[in-house]
Amino acid sequence: MSLKSKKTAFFLIGMVILLVLPALGHLSWAQPARTIQVGVLAIDRQTDQEKFTLSVYEQLLKEEGFPYRILSRNDLENLMTDDSRDDLAALIVPEYVNAVMSPADADAISSYVKEKGGKVLLVLDPAIGPDNRSFYPIPLLTGLAEVNYCLPAADGNISYYPGHWYFTGKEMGRKWGVTPGKLDQDDAFSSYSYGKLKFEHSRAGSAGARVIASDQIGGAGNVVLSEKQYDNGGTVIYANVPLGKYKLNSDDLPARSVLRTFLIHYASIPRLVNSPGGKGGIVFNLHVCSNAYLRSLTVMMMQGLFRPDQPFSIHYTAGPDNYRLGDGLGFDAGSNFKGRPLLQLLQDYGETGSHGGWIHNFFAERLESLPPEQAFQFLAWNFDTLEAVTGEKVLEYSAPGGNHPPWINTWLEKQGVTAFYYAGDTGSSPTRSRFDNDYISRKMWAFPITPYRKYASLEEMQRGHVPIDEVKQWMEDLLDFTAGERTIRMIYTHPSDNRYCLDAIQTFERKAEDKQREGRLTFAPMSRFAAFLNRYMETSWTIKKQGEQSYFIDLRNPEGLKDITVALYLGDDSSYFVWDGNVQTVFEDGWLYLTVTSDEREKHIEVRRI
């Protein structure tokens, strides 16, 4: 071997040693690795309300991919005495299930914050009484949160009132994960067609905490969201809203945005990112209700608004009529002289979905009074026609006029539908939506519409005289939001050939193209996201930390791990080594995103600081 070859060999051996040795830090002589988890405190869960509330927090944590465990009173008592406290990366104290609390319980939470630098989210009514029949003079965690919450009314009892939720500015709302368009001109939570929303609040005032959001009572600010940070890094967030209650009644975003912001931006909790490849995701849903849209679809096609790299969810009402039987105003998907040619052409530009049952306006207006068997027949005609014309299974559904009674879901599930447009949970992520405590569907994913204040579709914004530049800015902000939050949102409208709508769509597509080119956005129909989310929910995982240097991640999924992403916070230090192949890494804003690029069913990944 030549001298040059020997030098090369020694160099390669040295590099191997430098790379391999850091990955061997988990050998028996090293300090033990501890599992990272979020604690969800549930001291009392006897009533149905309390059980439902706890189930909501578990659902949201699972859908958002955060590792967690439920903590009992005994677990709480061990926080300051048992080494297992080091596993607790943050503590969530949900409403109702923690209203009853002993002084020892409150002391443990205070010690976790003040002595261990713990991060705590307090919701609505923690530690307001020693039992379900009486109240403390002052809730036990008032001093820790530096908020005087659950103040009694004139009769001496604690009561709640319906009030608004104003952020201190749009930037603050954005920081707290509120989707662009969900705050109105006064920076208050609003919704499609309703305007400002009202939420249940206790009477609360700041005693030193920083106020993030508030309501107004007689000119005085009532705390809705606050933050108290301690010098040792401990943090207390107080949310004066029963977050779980609103999730249980088809308003998902308040709870999801508060949980995500607390766990990601304050507690820096590792998570599985609930979007393919850990990118932002966007769904553009078109509703084709009648033959009035034949010209609009043609114009959109001629202007290049349908693109293979930006596939839409295009939903059709397939029958020949619209308002009543025999009026001939329907899209008529089966006719060679009306809808069929366009339907077949647009197959290449997205996923075909069903928009209600056969006769759009007739079905939407009479759905509640139709016998279920007749409603199912209308639905079947729509599905059968679309599938016969396209030769493809219909996997998506949107309710005409937003009219979606729960009993329809049983029929949709039997047809194999995986995703549906939803007028509830506005502005939020795809979810297993709930209403009146129960799941709307346990098998299908609800894709909530994303409104701009009280409008949803572009034609509504035009009729409402929203300036086109304002609409374009909202669309650009929405795409920045989805890419930055690495989350999924859906917007919807109808086909249009007027300049207002066409300009807005063109602006949206150009911005989306930029995000796609940067590798920050997935543009896809809702059923493709639903397929990923179904697989994502089957992923089990653990993450362990060894000292301050090493993380051990174990992933398992019987359907394969491709495009599953783990987000791990490393802070300002981007010097790290990832041990394992078939993983794509991105480092951004202190977070390391590890995306599996193979179809392995089990995977062990190690991350070490260098």
Secondary structure, DSSP 8 states (H G I E B T S, - for coil): --HHHHHHHHHHHHHHHHHHGGGGTTSTTS---EE-EEEEE-S---SHHHHHHHHHHHHHHHHHT--EEEE-HHHHHTTTTSGGGGGEEEEEE-SSTTSB--HHHHHHHHHHHHTT--EEEEES-TT-BSSSS---SS-TTHHHHTEE-S---TTS----EEE--EES-HHHHHHTT--TTSB-TTSBBEETTTEE--EEE---EESS-EEEEEEEETTEEEEEEEEEE-TTS-EEEEE-S-HHHHHTTT--HHHHHHHHIIIIIIS---EEESSGGG-EEEEEEEEE-SGGGHHHHHHHHHTT--BTTB-EEEEE--SS-SSSTT---S--TT-TTTHHHHHHHHGGGEEEEEESSSSHHHHHHHTTTS-HHHHHHHHHHHHHHHHHHH-S---EEE-GGG---TTHHHHHHHTT--EEEESSSTT--SB--EETTEES-SSSEEEEB--BTTB-SHHHHHHTT--HHHHHHHHHHHHHHHHHHT-EEEEEE----SHHHHHHHHHHHHHHHHHHHTT-EEE--HHHHHHHHHHHTT-EEEEEEETTTEEEEEEE-TT--TT-EEEEE-TT---EEEESSSEEEEEETTEEEEEE-S--SEEEEEEEE-
